[in-house]
Amino acid sequence: MSRKILLFGKHGQIGRELTHLLRTLGSVTPLDREDLDLCVPDDIRQLIRSAAPDLIVNAAAYTAVDGAETDESTAFALNAQAPGVMAEEAKSVGALLVHYSTDYVFDGTKNSPYVEEDQANPQNAYGRTKLAGERAIIESRASHLIFRTEWIYAREGKNFLLTILRLATEREELRIVQDQIGSPTWSRAVAEATTEVLARVFSPANDTGPLSELSGIYHMTAAGQTSWYEFARLILDKAMRRTPRAPWFASATGGKPLITRRVIPTTSAEYPTPARRPAYSVLSNARLARVFGIQLPDWQTQLHSMFDDQGGDVSPSE
Ligand SMILES: NC(=O)c1ccc[n+]([C@@H]2O[C@H](COP(=O)([O-])OP(=O)(O)OC[C@H]3O[C@@H](n4cnc5c(N)ncnc54)[C@H](OP(=O)(O)O)[C@@H]3O)[C@@H](O)[C@H]2O)c1
């Protein structure tokens, strides 16, 4: 019998990639806001009870980091309450819950990669709500895998890479912060790593151990680290060289030429945002490698792959 998989957030950066990749593991029901509003707990409960899935993957979230500062209650409903309800229902139907969290649960004061056991101390509303979501899942005692990722970019959606490409058609000079360090991660790499983890967990030859023992938090980011400034420089370098142009690129630039000539490093102090961001956001992926034998490529390799992959964009039609 085919494994039943519920996927929340099918139109998100990671969800869009998962919609396709998870099909290798079973029969996927991809859902988004039009199918179910995750701010309504009773609807989540009803849906999970009637679907009785084997696996629930939650790629939906309130991801507007600055918006959460003035709308923490909506962010909390989506990032904390909804995953908590999913976890309770997952436990009652015996499903595994996969959920994503963030580097923003940390305060960024460390200067070596954060491990899963490090003390969380979020500095903004988004981070607080995501941490509350992690805790609600853990407290439910459902089988779960929480993957903390960071600095996600994709060919569609709202992300730094697409913003840089758009700005590059509008401005000769860009000023980009240099004092925030992290690991830019392609959404596809996260979706692939998630699918690989699940394939191992569900494999009849599963040598990773029982789910009850595997449950917990795992960091899942690109290897290596950089600043937003260096990331922007490599994006522009790739964009300026790249031929032929794929449809996603034409859509990101509106088909206009890139006119940026200079990228100037700046500081977070010179570029204030409503939400405070951690200065240092690098996560250690050692646990993911140790338990599942999975390591994501380094951030430069992922960026090259995203630009160079001609395999076509993931269909937005689902
Ligand atoms: N983006 C990052 O840099 C980043 C960094 C660290 C961790 N993460 C985590 O990774 C996960 C995926 O992030 P992402 O960047 O792929 O997210 P995303 O592109 O912002 O997508 C979020 C999805 O959630 C859906 N959604 C929002 N409100 C909803 C509601 N009320 N009911 C149902 N669906 C709703 C959105 O639907 P609509 O399209 O209708 O709005 C969208 O499909 C999240 O848990 C996020 O916290 C992301």
The ligand as an ORCA input file, in Angstrom:
! r2SCAN-3c Opt
* xyz 0 1
  N      13.115     31.553      3.840
  C      14.163     31.416      4.645
  O      15.210     32.052      4.471
  C      14.088     30.430      5.792
  C      15.176     30.409      6.692
  C      15.125     29.507      7.748
  C      14.052     28.667      7.907
  N      13.007     28.725      7.038
  C      11.862     27.859      7.280
  O      11.720     26.961      6.172
  C      10.330     26.683      5.969
  C       9.965     26.986      4.534
  O      10.316     28.334      4.238
  P      10.091     28.947      2.777
  O      11.050     30.083      2.621
  O      10.065     27.838      1.780
  O       8.625     29.537      2.966
  P       7.775     30.452      1.964
  O       8.369     30.422      0.594
  O       7.563     31.775      2.619
  O       6.407     29.653      1.913
  C       5.580     29.568      3.028
  C       4.315     28.871      2.607
  O       3.404     28.921      3.705
  C       2.116     29.194      3.182
  N       1.233     29.848      4.130
  C       1.381     31.061      4.707
  N       0.328     31.351      5.472
  C      -0.531     30.296      5.383
  C      -1.793     29.985      5.941
  N      -2.430     30.843      6.766
  N      -2.368     28.806      5.635
  C      -1.755     27.943      4.800
  N      -0.552     28.166      4.227
  C       0.053     29.339      4.528
  C       2.396     30.161      2.050
  O       1.254     30.220      1.216
  P       1.026     31.512      0.295
  O       1.913     31.260     -0.893
  O      -0.422     31.452      0.003
  O       1.411     32.708      1.110
  C       3.610     29.517      1.409
  O       3.258     28.518      0.498
  C       9.578     27.532      7.002
  O       9.320     26.756      8.140
  C      10.563     28.619      7.365
  O      10.329     29.138      8.661
  C      13.015     29.581      5.973
*
